[in-house]
Amino acid sequence: MLARSSSMQQRAAMYNANALKIGLFGANCSSGRSATTVPERWTASWADCLRLARMADDAGIDFMLPIGRWKGYGGDTDFHGATLETVTWAAGLLAATERITVFGTVHAPLFHPLIAAKEFVTVDHIGSGRFGINLVVGWNEGEFEMFGVTQREHDARYDFAQEWLDVVKRAWSEPDDFDFAGQFLKLKGVRAFPKPYGDARPIIMNAGRSPIGQSFALRNCDAFFTATADTRHSIEANAKKVEEIKSAARGREIDVYTVGQVICRPTQQEADDYYRHAVIDSADWGAIEKMMALKNITRQTVAADEFQRQRQYFAGKAIGGFPFVGTPDRVAEELANISRAGMRGIAVSFVNYLNETPYFCDEVLPRLARLGVRQAH
Ligand SMILES: Cc1cc2nc3c(=O)[nH]c(=O)nc-3n(C[C@H](O)[C@H](O)[C@H](O)COP(=O)(O)O)c2cc1C
């Protein structure tokens, strides 16, 4: 493992000069970000995750972002039925790689903050400062019931997360014992060593969509992930979104990221055909309808044509994020537009990460370098 110096700036830059950071999203979960029945769908086995991380590390991919998920969504494939826990997953991957940043995704209400703080420090040392945290508060009731934990009312989840994160940050930085007396957490004589790797702490991201979730991110995080729904093709619309976020942060440094699914093939026809085949024609509708029901979109709550529209939207766009479907030239151009709009990066998924990452890295990454948004690798 490389010994390296580690400042917050270097961590946020993921120790490289790529203007557009590219990560892999969701590889710790079965089926990744595609609720599909195709036989080549992602299994998320440890062996495959390890091969993927080593491949991505060699090819210059910047980060891996897992999903904190505890329970599958059912359907024919039990979408996300098998998931590897993200902090231990990150520990294993960081021990096996040299350059790539790996995130752990943590539900604040399910982990004691001092256990979490120490786990994070341990993994951060394993990765010599390449560990990052995606802090989530939870939205899926069934997952919480399984733990016997009652979900707080929406906005209070972020009040709790604020205290939780304050404790974690103090455990990382306080040289002396401290007490914490909050509304939710009361801790006495807290002592935590070692501190995170180098003279810094893990980068922290959040992807809250609500106003309170967003303001939590802007106050506390280094990176904010937004699912830039309908603006993908417009640099101006994306730039406006970035501007809004940055001005709401009132001068506090925050990087804006987004997510998407990539289907890249030598011809547009091949890419379009595979997208239709894997993502629409072979969709796991049982799982998709379960996810929709969690957001209260059912045949009972919305009109029939709206229900059909939402089903198509969830299968095609909402679950995986916006689809980048096309030739290497087209995918590279669309990804470069994200950078031109001021975004710092994107976390992408593939139907089968191991099969598709090599072509993406061989064909799209060099084009992004020629377009000036990444270094040549
Ligand atoms: C990139 C990204 C990653 C996310 N990862 C997770 C996750 O791993 N686990 C989870 O429960 N929620 C995850 N979420 C959901 C968000 O944390 C958040 O709960 C959701 O966007 C709703 O926003 P709100 O909490 O402000 O209502 C993710 C969202 C995005 C866009």
The ligand as an ORCA input file, in Angstrom:
! r2SCAN-3c Opt
* xyz 0 1
  C     -26.464      8.721     -5.445
  C     -27.457      8.311     -4.401
  C     -27.114      7.323     -3.496
  C     -28.001      6.922     -2.512
  N     -27.671      5.884     -1.707
  C     -28.569      5.419     -0.806
  C     -28.279      4.250     -0.062
  O     -27.257      3.622     -0.260
  N     -29.195      3.827      0.868
  C     -30.352      4.502      1.088
  O     -31.127      4.077      1.950
  N     -30.653      5.618      0.384
  C     -29.792      6.068     -0.569
  N     -30.099      7.164     -1.330
  C     -31.321      7.934     -0.988
  C     -30.952      9.283     -0.355
  O     -30.064      9.138      0.722
  C     -32.210     10.030      0.122
  O     -32.822      9.376      1.198
  C     -33.225     10.185     -0.953
  O     -32.605     10.847     -2.047
  C     -34.448     10.961     -0.468
  O     -34.092     12.231     -0.008
  P     -34.561     12.781      1.417
  O     -33.942     11.882      2.465
  O     -34.030     14.191      1.482
  O     -36.051     12.723      1.453
  C     -29.261      7.558     -2.376
  C     -29.621      8.547     -3.306
  C     -28.758      8.903     -4.332
  C     -29.192      9.945     -5.350
*
